[in-house]
Amino acid sequence: MKSPGEVIGEMIVAGLRSKTREEQEKDMKKLFGKIAQITLPNLTEALVIIFEEMEVDGEKKRWVRYESHSTPWIKCKACGWHGLWKDLPIKEEKIVLPDTAQESVIGAPTKKVVQRECPRCGSRKLKYKNWQHPHADIVIYGSHWDIGNLGDIMVGGIGHRLAALANVALIMIKRKVWLSPLTKLFTAMRVAKLMM
C-alpha cells in the first residue's frame, strides 16, 4: 500500500503526464535539474521530487521521479538513541464502538498508535528534528492543501492571481507553509503548481 506522500508523488507525475507536450516541456525546462522536498508534518513523511533526465527507449527525456522518506529524526535525550519516526514502537488499541455496533460482522476494529517513547530505554524525553534531503534546492513545509495554494498564484486571470497572492501571504505569515530558502519562492510555486 502506498503512503500518503507516495500518493501525492503519483498525483504530480500523473498531472505532468496529462499536460500537452508543450506544457510538459515548459514546466520541465524551468524545473530541470532541481530537487524539491515537500515535508508533510501531519503525515511524518517527506516527499523528494527530482527533475532529471531519463533514458526511455534509447532516447533521453526530461522527467520527474519521487522518493518518500520518514521524518522527523528523533534523538532520545536520556540514552542518546537515534532513529526516525518509523522506528518508534507501535501499539494496537481497540476502538470502542456503541453497544448496537458491537454485534457487527466486521469484527473488533483496532487502530495503531505510535508510542512517543524511546524504544531502547522507554524515556519520553525525545528531541525531534525534520529530515532534510542533502541536495534539495527547495524545502517546502506544510500540508498538501496549503502548499497547493502556492501554485494557485500561477494560474487564472490577474484578479485570481492577486487573490491567491494575498492568500499565500496570509498562510506564510501564519506559518502554515514555510520555505527554505525563501529566495526560491518561484521554484516552490512551480512545484506547487504541479500539485494542482
N, C-alpha and C positions, 0 to 999 in steps of 0.2 A: 504494500500500500504506500502511495506517495505521501510525503509530508506536505504540510501547507505551503512551505517555501518552494518545494518542487512543483506544486500545482501552479503557483504564481510564475515560476520559470517556464513551465509549459505554456501558460497563457501568453507570455511575452513572445516566445518562439512562434506560437500559432498566430498571434497578431501580426507579427512580421511577415509570416508566410502568406497571410491573407491580403497583403498590400500588393499594388501593382509593382512591376519590375522597377519602374522609375522611382516610386516611393521607397522601395527597399534600398535601391542604390543611394538615394539621397540620405536616408537615415544611416546607412552603414558608412557612408563617406564621412559623416560628422562624428560617428562613434567608433570608427575603425581603430584598433589598437588600444582601446580603453578597457579598463576593468572597473566595473561598478559593483559596489557591495550595498545590498539593502538589508538592514538589520531590523527584524520584526520583533520588537521587545515582548509583545504579548504571546509570541509563538516560540520563544527561546531558540531562534534559528536565524542564521544569516544566509542570504542568497547572494552568491557571487555570479555576476553576469560578465562574460568575457566575449568581446567583439574581436574576432580574429579571422584569419584566412584558413580555409579548409580545402582539401582536395576532394572533389566529387567527380567520379567518372573520368579521372585523368585531367580534370580542369580545376584550376584554383579559383575559389569563390570566397567572397567575404560572407561570414555568417556569425551567428551568436550561439554560445553554449552557456550552460549554467551549472553551478555546483551548490550543494546545500551543506552548511556547516553548523554544528551545535554551538550555541553561545548561551550564556556567558562562561568565561573562565572562572573557576572557583578555587579559592585557597582557604584552607582551614587555619584560623588564627591560633588554634590550640596546639595542633600537632604538625602543621606545615604541609599536609596533604594537598596536592594539586589535581585538578580534574576539570571536567566540563559538566554542564547541566545534565547531560545524558548519563553521566556516571553516578549521579545521586541515586540512593535506593528508592524503589517504588513500592508502595503498599496498596493492595487492593482492598477497597472498602465496599460494603454492601450499601445499596441505595434503598432506603426505607420508603415503601410505597403505601398509599392509603389502604385500609383493610379490604376494600372492594377490589382492588387490583392485585392482591396477594394470590388469588386463585388463578392467575393468568397462566397460559400455556408457555409463555416465553421464559419461564424460569426466574431465578433470583438475579436481578440486574446488579452489576457492580461497576465501580469506577476506579481508575488508577490515580493515585495521588503521590506526587513527588515529595519525599521526606526531606525537608531542608535541614539535613544534619550530615556531618562528616561520616562517610562510610567506614573510615578507619577507627576513629575514636568516639564517634557519636555526638561530638560537640555541635552546638547550633551557632557557634561564632564563626560564620563564613563571610569571606570577602568576595564580592562579585566584580568582575571586570569584563566589559564587552570584548568579544573576539574581533580582530580586525585583520583582513587579508593584507599580507605584507606588501603587495604590489598594487593595491586598489588606488585608482585615480580619484575616486569619489566614494565616500561612505555616507549613505543616507539612512537615518534612523527614523522610524515611525511606522504606523500601520499602513497596510496596503491602500486603504481608502484615503488617508491623509497624504501619502506620497503621490497617489494618482492626481491629487489636486495640483501638484506642481506641473504636471503635463497639460492640465486644463488651460494654462496660460498660453499654450502654443496652438490652440485650435479655436475656430469660430471668428466672428467679427470683432472689431475693436472694442465694442461695448462689453462683449462677453469676456474678452481678454483682460480688460481693466477690472471687471468684477472679480475675475479669477485671481488677478494680481493682489487685490485687496484681501481676498480670502486667504491666499497663501501667506501674505504678510501677517495676518492675524494668527494663523496656525503656527507660524515660526516664532512669533512673539510669545505665544502660549507654550512653546517648546513641545508641541505635538509632533513636529518634524524638525530635525536639525541635520545640518550637513557638515562634513569635514573633508576638505577645506571649503569654506563658504565661497571662495573665489571661483569654484567650479559649479556655480549655480546653473549656468546654461547647460552644462553636461548633465546635471541632475534633472533638469527639465526635459531634456531629450530622452533620457532613460525612462522617466516617469510617463512620458507620452506613449511609450510602448506598452505601458500597463493599462492603458485605457481601451 
